[in-house]
Amino acid sequence: MSISIQTLNDTIIALITTVGIAVALSLAFVAAGGLAQRRRTHIRSAVRAVAAPAQHPTQTDEARELVLR
């Protein structure tokens, strides 16, 4: 039983092609996930920017009396 060089070359090329496609798909999925996460973050920050500004607590007269005492 002998393995020809042509069969060996075909097998190696098939393995390299399969691994290359798997790596390309993995990178595409990671990039798509990163873009989706970035888009969600961008949408969240845009919504927060449009919302009314935070109301800072102001001192009431009662609080000032306590501070003065």
Long-range contacts (C-beta under 8 A, 24 or more apart in sequence): none
